Amino acid sequence: MSRKDEIREQLFDDLINAIENAKDLDVQEVVWHGISFFTEMAINCAPSVTTARHLISEASKSIKKEKV
């Protein structure tokens, strides 16, 4: 596993831990705050709002519903 893969895995674990620490909130509220946080981060860090919106759109298209 590459160093970047390890960092990505740790980030995912940290996000899961943050969600578990917010267990007293409704799932929808946690999701709303997460989406808002990362959307704002994308807009603030991207070279333009258009670039940020494209990044957000592409990221959301890459998500597939898990089969249960």
MMTF fields as JSON, N, C-alpha, C and O atoms, coordinates in Angstrom:
{
  "mmtfVersion": "1.0.0",
  "mmtfProducer": "UNKNOWN",
  "numBonds": 271,
  "numAtoms": 272,
  "numGroups": 68,
  "numChains": 1,
  "numModels": 1,
  "chainsPerModel": [1],
  "groupsPerChain": [68],
  "chainIdList": ["A"],
  "bondAtomList": [4, 2, 8, 6, 12, 10, 16, 14, 20, 18, 24, 22, 28, 26, 32, 30, 36, 34, 40, 38, 44, 42, 48, 46, 52, 50, 56, 54, 60, 58, 64, 62, 68, 66, 72, 70, 76, 74, 80, 78, 84, 82, 88, 86, 92, 90, 96, 94, 100, 98, 104, 102, 108, 106, 112, 110, 116, 114, 120, 118, 124, 122, 128, 126, 132, 130, 136, 134, 140, 138, 144, 142, 148, 146, 152, 150, 156, 154, 160, 158, 164, 162, 168, 166, 172, 170, 176, 174, 180, 178, 184, 182, 188, 186, 192, 190, 196, 194, 200, 198, 204, 202, 208, 206, 212, 210, 216, 214, 220, 218, 224, 222, 228, 226, 232, 230, 236, 234, 240, 238, 244, 242, 248, 246, 252, 250, 256, 254, 260, 258, 264, 262, 268, 266],
  "bondOrderList": [1, 1, 1, 1, 1, 1, 1, 1, 1, 1, 1, 1, 1, 1, 1, 1, 1, 1, 1, 1, 1, 1, 1, 1, 1, 1, 1, 1, 1, 1, 1, 1, 1, 1, 1, 1, 1, 1, 1, 1, 1, 1, 1, 1, 1, 1, 1, 1, 1, 1, 1, 1, 1, 1, 1, 1, 1, 1, 1, 1, 1, 1, 1, 1, 1, 1, 1],
  "groupList": [{"groupName": "MET", "atomNameList": ["N", "CA", "C", "O"], "elementList": ["N", "C", "C", "O"], "formalChargeList": [0, 0, 0, 0], "bondAtomList": [1, 0, 2, 1, 3, 2], "bondOrderList": [1, 1, 2], "singleLetterCode": "M", "chemCompType": "L-PEPTIDE LINKING"}, {"groupName": "SER", "atomNameList": ["N", "CA", "C", "O"], "elementList": ["N", "C", "C", "O"], "formalChargeList": [0, 0, 0, 0], "bondAtomList": [1, 0, 2, 1, 3, 2], "bondOrderList": [1, 1, 2], "singleLetterCode": "S", "chemCompType": "L-PEPTIDE LINKING"}, {"groupName": "ARG", "atomNameList": ["N", "CA", "C", "O"], "elementList": ["N", "C", "C", "O"], "formalChargeList": [0, 0, 0, 0], "bondAtomList": [1, 0, 2, 1, 3, 2], "bondOrderList": [1, 1, 2], "singleLetterCode": "R", "chemCompType": "L-PEPTIDE LINKING"}, {"groupName": "LYS", "atomNameList": ["N", "CA", "C", "O"], "elementList": ["N", "C", "C", "O"], "formalChargeList": [0, 0, 0, 0], "bondAtomList": [1, 0, 2, 1, 3, 2], "bondOrderList": [1, 1, 2], "singleLetterCode": "K", "chemCompType": "L-PEPTIDE LINKING"}, {"groupName": "ASP", "atomNameList": ["N", "CA", "C", "O"], "elementList": ["N", "C", "C", "O"], "formalChargeList": [0, 0, 0, 0], "bondAtomList": [1, 0, 2, 1, 3, 2], "bondOrderList": [1, 1, 2], "singleLetterCode": "D", "chemCompType": "L-PEPTIDE LINKING"}, {"groupName": "GLU", "atomNameList": ["N", "CA", "C", "O"], "elementList": ["N", "C", "C", "O"], "formalChargeList": [0, 0, 0, 0], "bondAtomList": [1, 0, 2, 1, 3, 2], "bondOrderList": [1, 1, 2], "singleLetterCode": "E", "chemCompType": "L-PEPTIDE LINKING"}, {"groupName": "ILE", "atomNameList": ["N", "CA", "C", "O"], "elementList": ["N", "C", "C", "O"], "formalChargeList": [0, 0, 0, 0], "bondAtomList": [1, 0, 2, 1, 3, 2], "bondOrderList": [1, 1, 2], "singleLetterCode": "I", "chemCompType": "L-PEPTIDE LINKING"}, {"groupName": "GLN", "atomNameList": ["N", "CA", "C", "O"], "elementList": ["N", "C", "C", "O"], "formalChargeList": [0, 0, 0, 0], "bondAtomList": [1, 0, 2, 1, 3, 2], "bondOrderList": [1, 1, 2], "singleLetterCode": "Q", "chemCompType": "L-PEPTIDE LINKING"}, {"groupName": "LEU", "atomNameList": ["N", "CA", "C", "O"], "elementList": ["N", "C", "C", "O"], "formalChargeList": [0, 0, 0, 0], "bondAtomList": [1, 0, 2, 1, 3, 2], "bondOrderList": [1, 1, 2], "singleLetterCode": "L", "chemCompType": "L-PEPTIDE LINKING"}, {"groupName": "PHE", "atomNameList": ["N", "CA", "C", "O"], "elementList": ["N", "C", "C", "O"], "formalChargeList": [0, 0, 0, 0], "bondAtomList": [1, 0, 2, 1, 3, 2], "bondOrderList": [1, 1, 2], "singleLetterCode": "F", "chemCompType": "L-PEPTIDE LINKING"}, {"groupName": "ASN", "atomNameList": ["N", "CA", "C", "O"], "elementList": ["N", "C", "C", "O"], "formalChargeList": [0, 0, 0, 0], "bondAtomList": [1, 0, 2, 1, 3, 2], "bondOrderList": [1, 1, 2], "singleLetterCode": "N", "chemCompType": "L-PEPTIDE LINKING"}, {"groupName": "ALA", "atomNameList": ["N", "CA", "C", "O"], "elementList": ["N", "C", "C", "O"], "formalChargeList": [0, 0, 0, 0], "bondAtomList": [1, 0, 2, 1, 3, 2], "bondOrderList": [1, 1, 2], "singleLetterCode": "A", "chemCompType": "L-PEPTIDE LINKING"}, {"groupName": "VAL", "atomNameList": ["N", "CA", "C", "O"], "elementList": ["N", "C", "C", "O"], "formalChargeList": [0, 0, 0, 0], "bondAtomList": [1, 0, 2, 1, 3, 2], "bondOrderList": [1, 1, 2], "singleLetterCode": "V", "chemCompType": "L-PEPTIDE LINKING"}, {"groupName": "TRP", "atomNameList": ["N", "CA", "C", "O"], "elementList": ["N", "C", "C", "O"], "formalChargeList": [0, 0, 0, 0], "bondAtomList": [1, 0, 2, 1, 3, 2], "bondOrderList": [1, 1, 2], "singleLetterCode": "W", "chemCompType": "L-PEPTIDE LINKING"}, {"groupName": "HIS", "atomNameList": ["N", "CA", "C", "O"], "elementList": ["N", "C", "C", "O"], "formalChargeList": [0, 0, 0, 0], "bondAtomList": [1, 0, 2, 1, 3, 2], "bondOrderList": [1, 1, 2], "singleLetterCode": "H", "chemCompType": "L-PEPTIDE LINKING"}, {"groupName": "GLY", "atomNameList": ["N", "CA", "C", "O"], "elementList": ["N", "C", "C", "O"], "formalChargeList": [0, 0, 0, 0], "bondAtomList": [1, 0, 2, 1, 3, 2], "bondOrderList": [1, 1, 2], "singleLetterCode": "G", "chemCompType": "PEPTIDE LINKING"}, {"groupName": "THR", "atomNameList": ["N", "CA", "C", "O"], "elementList": ["N", "C", "C", "O"], "formalChargeList": [0, 0, 0, 0], "bondAtomList": [1, 0, 2, 1, 3, 2], "bondOrderList": [1, 1, 2], "singleLetterCode": "T", "chemCompType": "L-PEPTIDE LINKING"}, {"groupName": "CYS", "atomNameList": ["N", "CA", "C", "O"], "elementList": ["N", "C", "C", "O"], "formalChargeList": [0, 0, 0, 0], "bondAtomList": [1, 0, 2, 1, 3, 2], "bondOrderList": [1, 1, 2], "singleLetterCode": "C", "chemCompType": "L-PEPTIDE LINKING"}, {"groupName": "PRO", "atomNameList": ["N", "CA", "C", "O"], "elementList": ["N", "C", "C", "O"], "formalChargeList": [0, 0, 0, 0], "bondAtomList": [1, 0, 2, 1, 3, 2], "bondOrderList": [1, 1, 2], "singleLetterCode": "P", "chemCompType": "L-PEPTIDE LINKING"}],
  "groupTypeList": [0, 1, 2, 3, 4, 5, 6, 2, 5, 7, 8, 9, 4, 4, 8, 6, 10, 11, 6, 5, 10, 11, 3, 4, 8, 4, 12, 7, 5, 12, 12, 13, 14, 15, 6, 1, 9, 9, 16, 5, 0, 11, 6, 10, 17, 11, 18, 1, 12, 16, 16, 11, 2, 14, 8, 6, 1, 5, 11, 1, 3, 1, 6, 3, 3, 5, 3, 12],
  "groupIdList": [1, 2, 3, 4, 5, 6, 7, 8, 9, 10, 11, 12, 13, 14, 15, 16, 17, 18, 19, 20, 21, 22, 23, 24, 25, 26, 27, 28, 29, 30, 31, 32, 33, 34, 35, 36, 37, 38, 39, 40, 41, 42, 43, 44, 45, 46, 47, 48, 49, 50, 51, 52, 53, 54, 55, 56, 57, 58, 59, 60, 61, 62, 63, 64, 65, 66, 67, 68],
  "secStructList": [7, 7, 2, 2, 2, 2, 2, 2, 2, 2, 2, 2, 2, 2, 2, 2, 2, 2, 2, 2, 2, 6, 6, 6, 1, 7, 2, 2, 2, 2, 2, 2, 2, 2, 2, 2, 2, 2, 2, 2, 2, 2, 2, 2, 2, 1, 1, 1, 2, 2, 2, 2, 2, 2, 2, 2, 2, 2, 2, 2, 2, 6, 7, 7, 7, 7, 7, 7],
  "xCoordList": [0.846, 0.0, 0.897, 1.857, 0.563, 1.37, 1.094, 0.11, 1.958, 1.787, 0.477, -0.226, 0.152, -1.098, -2.311, -3.311, -2.223, -3.322, -3.503, -4.631, -2.404, -2.461, -3.114, -3.922, -2.754, -3.332, -4.831, -5.62, -5.223, -6.657, -7.418, -8.513, -6.835, -7.468, -7.611, -8.647, -6.579, -6.631, -7.678, -8.393, -7.769, -8.781, -10.172, -11.018, -10.416, -11.709, -12.01, -13.117, -11.028, -11.21, -11.504, -12.355, -10.805, -11.037, -12.438, -13.082, -12.913, -14.275, -15.31, -16.296, -15.092, -15.997, -16.008, -17.071, -14.838, -14.759, -15.501, -16.188, -15.372, -16.082, -17.593, -18.33, -18.043, -19.47, -19.937, -21.004, -19.142, -19.498, -19.551, -20.38, -18.675, -18.677, -19.896, -20.247, -20.536, -21.732, -22.996, -24.024, -22.927, -24.044, -25.338, -26.41, -25.255, -26.469, -27.224, -28.328, -26.635, -27.313, -27.989, -27.57, -29.032, -29.668, -28.704, -27.868, -28.819, -27.952, -28.047, -27.034, -29.276, -29.458, -28.698, -28.148, -28.666, -27.954, -26.446, -25.761, -25.938, -24.502, -24.141, -23.133, -24.952, -24.707, -24.756, -23.892, -25.751, -25.887, -24.634, -24.095, -24.177, -22.988, -21.753, -20.93, -21.618, -20.473, -20.471, -19.444, -21.624, -21.72, -21.459, -20.743, -22.032, -21.824, -20.349, -19.797, -19.725, -18.312, -17.435, -16.638, -17.582, -16.712, -17.06, -16.181, -18.328, -18.695, -18.047, -17.49, -18.12, -17.48, -15.975, -15.364, -15.376, -13.939, -13.587, -12.609, -14.386, -14.13, -14.23, -13.382, -15.256, -15.44, -14.318, -13.83, -13.913, -12.859, -11.47, -10.62, -11.23, -9.888, -9.704, -8.575, -10.786, -10.68, -10.325, -10.595, -9.72, -9.362, -10.584, -10.482, -11.744, -12.971, -14.172, -14.073, -15.293, -16.52, -16.938, -17.424, -16.749, -17.095, -16.285, -16.834, -15.003, -14.15, -14.614, -14.66, -14.959, -15.435, -16.736, -16.899, -17.646, -18.93, -18.716, -19.402, -17.774, -17.463, -16.899, -17.301, -15.98, -15.401, -16.5, -16.534, -17.384, -18.476, -19.396, -19.798, -19.727, -20.595, -19.968, -20.627, -18.694, -18.01, -17.884, -18.04, -17.605, -17.492, -18.825, -18.86, -19.913, -21.214, -21.636, -22.36, -21.2, -21.505, -20.749, -21.184, -19.626, -18.799, -19.328, -18.832, -20.316, -20.839, -21.941, -22.859, -21.832, -22.848, -23.499, -22.83, -24.799, -25.522, -25.06, -24.982, -24.751, -24.318, -25.493, -26.614, -25.219, -26.251, -26.3, -25.272, -27.496, -27.656, -28.187, -28.38],
  "yCoordList": [-1.172, 0.0, 1.242, 1.334, 2.185, 3.399, 4.315, 4.137, 5.274, 6.236, 7.014, 7.259, 7.4, 8.125, 7.249, 7.733, 5.958, 5.042, 4.937, 4.895, 4.895, 4.837, 6.106, 6.043, 7.251, 8.523, 8.551, 8.985, 8.094, 8.048, 7.129, 7.461, 5.982, 5.036, 5.65, 5.488, 6.35, 6.993, 8.107, 8.27, 8.871, 9.921, 9.318, 9.835, 8.235, 7.561, 7.101, 7.301, 6.486, 6.046, 7.22, 7.12, 8.333, 9.518, 10.077, 10.512, 10.066, 10.53, 9.621, 10.106, 8.32, 7.371, 7.649, 7.659, 7.873, 8.175, 9.465, 9.536, 10.476, 11.742, 11.516, 12.086, 10.694, 10.385, 9.643, 9.937, 8.687, 7.944, 8.872, 8.677, 9.877, 10.838, 11.756, 12.366, 11.851, 12.684, 11.842, 12.223, 10.698, 9.744, 10.299, 9.744, 11.393, 11.976, 12.842, 13.307, 13.06, 13.799, 12.814, 11.662, 13.274, 12.442, 12.239, 13.1, 11.114, 10.807, 11.907, 12.336, 12.359, 13.388, 14.671, 15.335, 15.022, 16.227, 16.059, 16.982, 14.889, 14.628, 14.706, 15.312, 14.101, 14.128, 15.566, 15.977, 16.329, 17.721, 18.518, 19.252, 18.371, 19.108, 18.673, 19.509, 17.372, 16.881, 17.41, 17.873, 17.341, 17.852, 19.351, 19.841, 20.079, 21.532, 21.864, 22.749, 21.151, 21.398, 21.182, 22.049, 20.024, 19.713, 20.526, 20.801, 20.916, 21.792, 23.157, 23.716, 23.697, 24.984, 24.894, 25.816, 23.793, 23.605, 23.583, 24.199, 22.873, 22.795, 24.176, 24.55, 24.933, 26.262, 27.205, 27.993, 27.123, 28.019, 27.664, 28.544, 26.403, 25.964, 25.877, 25.923, 25.755, 25.628, 26.976, 28.027, 26.94, 28.201, 29.036, 30.249, 28.369, 29.094, 28.314, 27.123, 28.999, 28.34, 27.287, 26.217, 27.589, 26.621, 25.338, 24.241, 25.465, 24.292, 23.518, 22.289, 24.223, 23.569, 22.817, 21.676, 23.452, 22.791, 21.547, 20.541, 21.617, 20.451, 19.318, 18.163, 19.659, 18.671, 18.006, 16.783, 18.812, 18.3, 17.406, 16.335, 17.84, 17.052, 15.707, 14.67, 15.729, 14.487, 13.551, 12.337, 14.103, 13.269, 12.601, 11.417, 13.343, 12.759, 11.717, 10.778, 11.869, 10.876, 9.567, 8.511, 9.632, 8.436, 7.521, 6.407, 7.978, 7.211, 6.278, 6.683, 5.052, 4.041, 3.573, 3.434, 3.333, 2.834, 1.421, 0.576, 1.182, -0.159, -1.133, -0.804, -2.32, -3.358, -4.016, -4.404, -4.136, -4.724, -6.126, -6.765],
  "zCoordList": [0.0, 0.0, 0.0, 0.765, -0.869, -0.96, 0.237, 0.955, 0.434, 1.528, 1.365, 2.345, 0.131, -0.114, 0.193, 0.722, -0.139, 0.189, 1.699, 2.189, 2.429, 3.893, 4.453, 5.379, 3.882, 4.334, 4.04, 4.879, 2.86, 2.508, 3.46, 3.914, 3.754, 4.67, 6.07, 6.714, 6.536, 7.844, 7.862, 8.85, 6.775, 6.67, 6.773, 7.501, 6.055, 6.105, 7.531, 8.03, 8.183, 9.574, 10.496, 11.38, 10.294, 11.118, 10.91, 11.865, 9.666, 9.386, 10.051, 10.606, 9.999, 10.672, 12.17, 12.789, 12.755, 14.192, 14.525, 15.545, 13.684, 13.913, 13.876, 14.68, 12.953, 12.85, 14.099, 14.637, 14.556, 15.766, 16.981, 17.87, 17.024, 18.13, 18.097, 19.107, 16.938, 16.788, 16.845, 16.284, 17.519, 17.515, 18.102, 17.86, 18.875, 19.441, 18.431, 18.717, 17.254, 16.19, 15.247, 15.132, 14.579, 13.558, 12.397, 12.123, 11.722, 10.58, 9.524, 8.971, 9.251, 8.238, 8.606, 7.727, 9.897, 10.315, 10.133, 9.69, 10.473, 10.298, 8.819, 8.456, 7.975, 6.531, 6.022, 5.247, 6.449, 6.014, 6.381, 5.553, 7.619, 8.053, 7.266, 6.893, 7.013, 6.243, 4.825, 4.329, 4.169, 2.793, 2.767, 1.894, 3.715, 3.782, 4.002, 3.348, 4.923, 5.233, 4.004, 3.645, 3.359, 2.228, 0.982, 0.165, 0.823, -0.287, -0.107, -1.052, 1.116, 1.388, 1.185, 0.643, 1.613, 1.433, -0.056, -0.477, -0.844, -2.286, -2.92, -3.731, -2.558, -3.137, -2.72, -3.53, -1.462, -0.972, -1.503, -1.637, -1.801, -2.212, -3.723, -4.211, -4.458, -5.913, -6.535, -5.952, -7.718, -8.378, -8.792, -8.974, -8.937, -9.281, -8.744, -8.45, -8.623, -8.179, -9.205, -8.837, -10.484, -11.538, -11.374, -11.484, -11.114, -10.895, -9.679, -9.704, -8.617, -7.398, -7.664, -7.232, -8.367, -8.671, -9.532, -9.356, -10.45, -11.285, -10.408, -10.543, -9.522, -8.602, -7.763, -7.634, -7.204, -6.368, -7.189, -6.733, -8.391, -9.266, -9.622, -9.55, -10.005, -10.368, -9.169, -9.308, -8.009, -6.807, -6.499, -6.163, -6.608, -6.286, -7.328, -6.996, -8.565, -9.599, -9.366, -9.824, -8.659, -8.471, -7.359, -7.189, -6.611, -5.484, -5.96, -6.673, -5.561, -5.888, -4.591, -3.567, -4.641, -3.477, -3.191, -4.083, -1.901, -1.514, -1.577, -1.187, -2.068, -2.09, -0.722, -0.167, -0.193, 1.137, 1.067, 2.101]
}
